[in-house]
């Protein structure tokens, strides 16, 4: 089964230390138990027990230290990062969050050539330290053009003054990788600040949760060359490249949350009797579960395949820069859809405070809104659209990347420009391999209609400035990319044609909805509207296929997992 089962975390491709890491992580939460997990969530207590356990078992030290910087078992390995992030999300967004913002805080450090800070970081990780990414500000958000964190020259160094806002782990981070600029210049800088320094002023937690999402101020904080991580263009690149690495993990939190919520929901609904029948005998409820399951499997297929492209990335192959924000944007919004479907199925049960679902229903909303909103990521991915459809290139086939090695390129990405020059392999070749699946064929017809729209009446300059138009068209493009990687991964994970048929059932419906939205935009031309009508299609219905998926893959998850009390 492709869904996470905490009782069966061992994977054939993993080395023994990786298996140990995952078993230890699961053991912490299962020993804690569901009752305590939920109580801590609603009491909003700092998760020191998890951080103490992570220190004792060297969880972050092993996962987040690149090879050669720490102990022999340490490496930055995206294959195991995916599973670790999914497990943390499965048990609670708060545990994932403290690790995720540590990943962001570590990005500028591991991209730096400052050996003393790198050594101090490796030692802090071994000591159980967590990290923070001091980028955003209250007035400017993550607009790094407008930072008000200023370094004023002072003898051989500087004094840093300014505030940062919405900075996770800002209460206890060993090091805060902080973004600012040199006073009187346009020169950006990343530097290392320590939360225990007298000039570091912790102001407050800006959210009501277990997470400490801080506002802090640096008040004449002394900075020397030994504290500098990056200057000039390199500081800019470090900020964006760190987000390239870190944003990917949001999709895995969403997958973890949605999976736990699914187990709880199907077990409840399939054993609840109303009007003399199990709730799941009601056709609309059954449809919700099949749809939710299909979307959840698709989320994981896409995110896993995107990891393969991250692991083979190089200066000559940067396709991951499209797939990575897609995991952040598309997978997380699909997670919302999954939880919405499940919530409609279990109704009032989803509010009860002794359920995992009650926290999942809240936390699943956060993920599409972190590291840039959906429209920001749509604006990013449409830069790839012309080359994706009309300027493809030949690449070697990318196999599943499970090898236990360090992912060196992620911290040596180089510059951040030239997105419009990145080329992709031809999606049509992937689609053609699945012409036996009627819904894949029909979805391909929708894609052909969109491609015709782009070639016959491409969006004009004013339309590209129209956010509503951009969102509608960008969502269509995102679905095409989503479909391609799902299909590439389906044979690797032995996804049968029945489930593919159900996955592309919802894909066709979603494509039709986005096409309708695009056709209704005020700026859409008559030619574009006509082409959108060609995209309005219904899935190929197959009741026997649907029933097989329900009986053989969905209903059987009743009781498949329940967290220890």
C-alpha positions in Angstrom: 0.0 0.0 0.0 1.3 3.4 -0.9 -0.2 5.2 2.1 1.9 5.5 5.3 1.3 2.8 7.8 3.3 3.7 11.0 3.5 0.0 11.9 5.4 -0.7 8.7 7.9 2.0 8.1 10.8 -0.2 6.9 11.5 0.2 3.2 13.6 -2.2 1.2 15.8 0.5 -0.2 16.6 2.1 3.2 19.8 1.5 5.1 19.6 0.4 8.7 20.1 3.9 10.2 17.2 5.2 8.1 14.9 2.4 9.3 16.0 3.1 12.8 15.3 6.8 12.5 11.7 6.2 11.2 11.0 3.6 13.8 12.3 5.8 16.6 10.2 8.8 15.4 7.0 6.6 15.3 7.8 5.1 18.7 7.9 8.6 20.3 4.4 9.4 19.2 2.9 6.0 19.7 4.3 6.0 23.3 3.0 9.5 23.9 -0.5 8.3 22.8 -3.4 9.9 21.2 -5.0 11.4 24.4 -1.8 13.2 25.4 -1.1 14.3 21.8 -4.4 16.0 21.5 -4.3 17.5 25.1 -0.9 19.0 24.3 -2.3 20.4 21.0 -5.2 22.2 22.8 -3.1 23.3 25.8 -0.6 24.9 23.4 2.4 23.7 25.4 5.9 23.9 24.0 6.9 20.5 22.7 10.0 20.1 24.8 9.4 16.4 25.2 9.7 15.9 21.4 12.8 18.0 21.2 14.4 16.1 24.1 13.6 12.9 22.4 15.0 14.2 19.1 18.2 15.2 20.8 18.6 11.8 22.5 18.1 9.9 19.3 19.9 12.4 17.1 16.9 12.8 14.7 17.7 16.2 13.4 21.5 15.8 13.6 21.2 12.7 11.3 18.6 14.1 8.9 19.8 17.7 8.6 23.6 17.5 8.6 25.2 17.2 5.1 27.7 14.4 4.6 31.1 15.3 5.8 29.9 18.0 8.2 29.0 15.7 11.2 28.8 12.1 12.2 29.2 9.2 9.8 25.5 8.5 9.6 24.6 12.1 8.7 23.6 13.2 5.2 21.0 15.3 3.5 19.0 12.7 1.7 15.7 13.8 0.1 14.5 10.2 0.0 14.5 9.8 3.7 13.6 13.5 4.3 10.2 12.8 2.6 9.4 9.9 4.9 10.5 11.8 8.0 8.4 14.9 7.0 5.4 12.7 6.3 5.6 10.9 9.7 5.9 14.2 11.6 2.9 15.6 9.7 0.9 12.4 10.3 1.2 13.0 14.1 0.8 16.8 14.1 1.7 19.9 12.2 3.4 21.3 15.2 6.1 18.7 15.2 6.7 19.0 11.5 6.8 22.8 11.9 9.7 22.9 14.3 11.7 20.6 12.0 10.7 22.5 8.8 11.7 25.9 10.0 15.0 24.4 11.2 15.5 23.2 7.6 14.9 26.8 6.4 17.3 28.1 9.0 20.0 25.6 8.0 19.7 26.4 4.3 21.8 29.6 4.2 24.3 28.0 6.6 25.0 24.9 4.5 25.1 27.1 1.4 27.7 29.3 3.1 31.5 29.0 2.8 31.9 30.2 6.5 33.7 27.2 8.1 33.3 28.3 11.7 29.5 28.7 11.4 29.2 25.4 9.7 31.2 23.7 12.5 29.1 25.4 15.1 25.9 24.4 13.4 27.0 20.7 13.2 27.8 20.8 16.9 24.5 22.5 17.7 22.6 19.8 15.8 24.4 17.1 17.7 23.4 18.9 20.9 19.7 18.8 19.8 19.5 22.4 18.6 16.8 23.8 16.4 17.2 26.6 13.9 15.3 29.6 12.5 15.0 31.5 9.2 14.9 35.2 9.8 13.6 36.5 6.5 10.1 37.9 6.8 9.1 41.2 8.4 5.8 42.5 9.7 5.5 45.3 7.2 6.9 43.7 4.2 6.2 40.0 4.7 8.7 37.9 2.6 9.4 40.8 0.2 13.1 40.6 0.5 13.6 43.7 -1.7 12.3 45.8 1.2 14.0 44.5 4.3 14.3 46.9 7.2 17.0 44.9 9.0 20.0 47.2 8.7 23.6 46.6 9.4 25.4 49.8 10.3 29.2 49.9 10.1 30.9 49.9 13.5 34.7 49.6 13.4 35.7 46.3 11.8 32.1 45.0 12.0 28.5 46.2 12.1 25.6 46.7 14.5 22.4 45.1 13.4 19.1 46.8 14.1 15.6 45.8 13.0 12.7 43.4 13.7 11.7 40.1 12.1 8.2 38.8 12.2 6.6 35.3 11.8 9.9 33.5 12.5 9.4 29.9 13.7 11.6 28.6 16.5 12.6 32.2 17.3 12.3 31.5 21.0 15.0 28.7 21.2 16.9 28.5 18.0 20.6 27.9 18.3 21.2 30.1 15.3 18.8 32.4 13.4 19.9 32.8 9.8 18.9 36.5 9.4 18.5 38.5 6.2 19.3 42.2 6.0 21.1 44.9 4.1 24.2 47.1 4.7 23.2 50.6 5.6 23.4 53.2 2.8 23.8 50.5 0.1 21.7 48.0 -1.9 23.9 45.2 -0.6 22.0 42.3 1.0 23.5 40.1 3.7 22.7 36.9 5.5 24.2 36.6 9.0 24.0 34.3 12.0 22.3 35.6 15.2 21.9 33.8 18.5 18.8 33.9 20.5 20.7 33.9 23.8 22.6 37.1 23.0 21.6 40.1 25.2 20.9 42.2 22.1 18.4 39.6 20.8 15.0 40.7 22.1 12.2 38.1 21.9 9.0 40.1 21.7 6.1 37.6 21.4 4.6 34.5 19.8 2.4 35.9 17.1 0.1 32.8 16.8 -2.0 30.8 19.2 -0.6 27.3 18.9 2.1 25.0 20.2 4.5 26.5 17.7 6.5 29.5 18.7 6.2 31.8 15.7 8.1 34.7 16.9 8.5 38.4 16.5 12.0 39.4 17.6 14.2 42.5 17.5 17.9 42.9 17.1 19.0 46.0 19.2 22.5 47.1 18.3 23.4 43.4 17.8 27.2 43.2 17.2 28.1 41.5 13.9 31.7 40.6 12.8 32.9 38.9 9.6 32.8 35.6 11.5 29.0 35.9 11.6 28.5 36.7 7.9 27.0 33.8 5.8 26.5 35.6 2.5 26.8 39.1 1.0 25.5 40.7 -2.1 24.0 38.6 -4.8 24.9 35.4 -2.9 22.7 36.5 0.0 19.8 36.9 -2.5 20.5 33.5 -4.0 20.7 31.8 -0.6 17.3 33.1 0.3 15.6 31.8 -2.8 17.5 28.6 -3.0 16.7 27.8 0.7 13.0 28.3 -0.2 13.5 26.0 -3.2 14.6 23.2 -0.8 12.2 24.0 2.1 9.0 24.7 0.3 8.9 21.1 -1.0 8.4 19.8 2.6 5.0 21.5 3.0 3.5 18.9 0.6 4.7 16.1 2.8 3.1 17.6 5.9 -0.2 17.8 4.0 0.2 14.1 2.9 0.8 13.0 6.5 -2.1 15.0 8.0 -4.5 13.8 5.2 -3.5 10.2 5.7 -4.1 10.1 9.4 -7.4 11.9 8.9 -8.4 9.4 6.3 -7.8 6.4 8.6 -9.8 8.0 11.3 -12.6 9.0 9.1 -13.1 5.7 7.2 -13.0 3.7 10.4 -15.7 6.0 12.0 -18.0 6.2 8.9 -17.9 2.5 8.0 -18.9 1.5 11.5 -21.6 4.2 12.1 -25.1 3.0 11.4 -27.8 5.5 10.4 -31.3 4.6 9.2 -30.4 0.9 9.5 -27.3 1.0 7.3 -23.6 1.9 7.5 -23.0 5.4 6.6 -20.7 4.2 3.8 -23.7 2.5 2.1 -25.0 5.9 1.2 -23.8 6.6 -2.3 -22.7 10.2 -1.8 -20.6 9.3 1.2 -19.0 6.4 -0.6 -18.2 8.7 -3.5 -16.5 11.2 -1.1 -14.3 8.5 0.3 -13.3 7.2 -3.2 -12.6 10.7 -4.3 -10.6 11.5 -1.2 -8.6 8.3 -1.5 -7.8 8.9 -5.2 -6.7 12.5 -4.5 -4.5 11.4 -1.5 -2.8 8.7 -3.6 -2.2 11.2 -6.4 -0.7 13.7 -3.9 1.9 11.1 -2.8 2.6 9.8 -6.3 3.4 13.4 -7.4 5.5 14.4 -4.4 7.5 11.2 -4.6 8.2 11.7 -8.3 9.2 15.3 -7.7 11.8 14.1 -5.2 13.4 12.0 -7.9 13.9 15.1 -10.0 15.3 17.0 -7.0 17.8 14.2 -6.5 19.1 14.2 -10.1 19.1 17.9 -10.4 22.2 19.7 -11.8 23.1 23.0 -13.4 22.1 21.3 -16.7 18.8 19.8 -15.4 16.7 22.2 -13.3 13.3 20.7 -14.0 12.8 20.4 -10.3 12.2 24.1 -10.1 8.8 23.6 -11.7 7.9 20.4 -9.8 9.1 21.7 -6.4 6.6 24.6 -6.1 4.0 22.3 -7.5 4.4 20.1 -4.4 4.1 23.2 -2.2 1.1 24.6 -4.1 -0.9 21.7 -5.7 -0.3 19.0 -3.1 -1.2 21.2 -0.2 -4.4 22.5 -1.8 -5.3 18.9 -2.7 -4.8 18.1 1.0 -7.5 20.7 1.8 -9.8 19.0 -0.7 -9.2 15.6 0.9 -10.0 16.8 4.4 -13.0 18.7 3.1 -14.4 15.5 1.5 -13.7 13.5 4.7 -15.3 16.2 6.8 -18.4 16.2 4.7 -18.6 12.4 5.2 -18.1 12.3 8.9 -19.9 15.6 9.6 -20.1 16.7 13.3 -17.6 14.0 14.3 -14.9 16.1 12.9 -15.4 18.8 15.5 -15.0 16.5 18.5 -11.9 17.4 20.6 -10.9 13.8 21.2 -10.3 13.1 17.5 -7.1 13.7 15.5 -9.5 15.0 12.8 -10.4 18.1 14.8 -6.8 19.4 14.6 -6.3 18.1 11.1 -9.3 20.2 9.9 -7.6 23.3 11.2 -3.9 22.6 10.4 -4.5 21.5 6.8 -5.5 25.1 6.0 -2.1 26.5 6.9 0.0 24.7 4.4 -1.0 26.4 1.2 -0.5 29.7 2.9 3.1 29.2 4.0 6.2 30.0 1.9 4.0 32.1 -0.5 0.4 31.9 -1.3 -1.1 29.9 -4.2 -1.2 32.9 -6.5 2.5 33.6 -5.9 3.4 30.0 -6.8 1.1 30.1 -9.9 2.9 33.3 -11.0 6.1 31.3 -10.7 5.2 28.2 -12.5 3.6 29.9 -15.5 7.2 31.1 -16.4 7.8 27.5 -17.4 4.7 27.1 -19.5 5.9 28.1 -23.0 8.9 25.8 -22.9 6.9 23.0 -21.3 4.5 22.9 -24.2 6.5 24.1 -27.1 10.2 23.8 -26.6 10.9 20.3 -25.2 14.2 18.6 -25.0 15.6 15.1 -24.7 16.7 13.9 -21.3 17.7 10.5 -20.0 14.9 8.6 -18.2 14.8 9.3 -14.5 14.5 6.2 -12.4 13.4 6.1 -8.8 16.1 7.8 -6.7 16.3 5.7 -3.5 20.0 5.6 -3.1 21.4 6.4 0.4 23.6 9.4 -0.7 23.9 13.0 0.1 22.1 15.4 -2.2 25.0 17.8 -2.8 23.4 19.9 -5.5 20.7 21.2 -3.2 23.3 23.3 -1.4 25.2 24.2 -4.6 22.4 25.4 -6.8 24.2 28.5 -8.1 22.2 31.4 -9.4 18.4 31.7 -9.3 17.6 33.3 -12.7 16.9 31.9 -16.2 13.7 30.1 -15.3 12.3 30.8 -18.8 15.2 28.9 -20.4 14.6 25.7 -18.5 13.4 22.9 -20.8 11.4 19.7 -20.1 10.8 16.3 -21.6 7.7 15.9 -23.7 4.6 15.1 -21.5 2.8 13.6 -24.5 5.1 10.6 -24.5 4.1 9.9 -20.9 0.4 10.2 -21.7 0.7 7.9 -24.7 1.9 5.0 -22.6 -1.5 5.0 -20.9 -3.9 4.9 -23.9 -5.5 1.8 -22.4 -7.0 3.9 -19.6 -10.1 5.8 -21.0 -10.0 8.6 -18.5 -6.3 9.3 -19.2 -7.2 9.5 -22.9 -10.0 11.9 -22.2 -7.8 14.1 -20.0 -5.3 14.1 -22.8 -7.9 15.6 -25.1 -8.5 18.4 -22.6 -4.8 19.1 -22.5 -4.7 19.1 -26.3 -7.4 21.8 -26.3 -5.4 23.9 -23.8 -2.3 23.5 -25.9 -4.2 24.7 -29.0 -5.5 27.7 -27.0 -1.9 28.6 -26.1 -0.7 28.3 -29.7 -3.7 30.0 -31.4 -4.5 32.8 -28.9 -1.8 33.0 -26.2 -2.4 35.2 -23.2 -1.5 38.8 -24.0 0.6 41.2 -21.7 -2.5 42.6 -20.0 -4.0 39.2 -19.4 -0.7 38.1 -17.7 -1.2 41.0 -15.3 -4.8 39.9 -14.6 -4.4 37.8 -11.4 -7.8 36.1 -11.9 -7.0 35.2 -15.5 -3.5 34.0 -14.4 -4.9 31.8 -11.6 -7.4 30.1 -13.9 -4.9 29.4 -16.7 -2.1 28.6 -14.2 -4.3 26.0 -12.5 -4.9 24.3 -15.9 -1.2 24.2 -16.5 -0.6 22.8 -13.0 -3.0 20.0 -13.6 -1.1 18.9 -16.8 2.2 18.8 -14.9 0.5 17.0 -12.0 -0.9 14.4 -14.3 2.5 13.8 -16.1 4.4 13.0 -12.9 1.5 10.9 -11.5 1.6 8.7 -14.6 5.4 8.5 -14.5 5.2 7.1 -11.0 2.2 4.8 -11.3 4.2 1.8 -12.7 6.9 2.3 -10.1 4.3 2.0 -7.3 2.2 -0.6 -9.1 -0.9 1.6 -9.2 -3.5 -0.4 -11.1 -5.6 0.9 -14.0 -8.8 0.9 -11.8 -7.3 3.4 -9.4 -5.7 5.4 -12.3 -9.2 5.6 -13.8 -10.5 7.1 -10.6 -7.6 9.5 -10.2 -8.2 10.8 -13.7 -11.9 10.9 -13.0 -11.4 13.8 -10.6 -8.6 15.3 -12.8 -11.1 15.6 -15.7 -13.6 17.2 -13.4 -11.1 19.6 -12.0 -9.8 20.5 -15.5 -13.4 21.3 -16.6 -13.9 23.5 -13.6 -10.7 25.5 -14.3 -11.6 25.7 -18.0 -15.0 27.1 -17.1 -13.4 29.6 -14.8 -11.0 30.7 -17.5 -13.9 31.1 -20.0 -15.7 33.4 -17.6 -12.9 35.8 -17.1 -13.7 39.3 -18.4 -10.4 39.5 -20.2 -10.8 36.2 -22.1 -11.1 36.6 -25.8 -13.8 34.8 -27.9 -11.2 32.4 -29.4 -10.0 31.6 -25.9 -13.6 31.0 -24.7 -14.3 28.7 -27.6 -11.2 26.7 -26.8 -12.2 26.5 -23.2 -15.5 25.0 -24.2 -13.5 22.2 -25.9 -12.0 21.4 -22.5 -15.4 20.9 -20.8 -15.6 17.1 -20.6 -17.1 14.5 -18.4 -15.1 11.5 -17.1 -15.7 8.1 -18.6 -17.9 6.4 -16.0 -17.3 2.8 -15.1 -19.4 1.5 -12.2 -17.5 -1.8 -11.9 -14.2 0.0 -11.8 -15.5 2.3 -9.1 -16.8 -0.6 -7.1 -13.5 -2.5 -7.3 -11.6 0.6 -5.9 -14.2 1.0 -3.1 -14.2 -2.7 -2.1 -10.5 -3.5 -2.7 -8.7 -0.3 -1.8 -10.9 2.1 0.3 -13.3 0.2 2.5 -10.5 -2.3 3.5 -8.8 0.7 5.3 -11.5 0.5 8.0 -9.5 -0.3 11.1 -6.2 -0.4 9.2 -4.6 2.0 11.6 -5.7 3.6 14.9 -3.3 5.5 17.1 -2.6 4.0 20.6 -4.8 5.7 23.2 
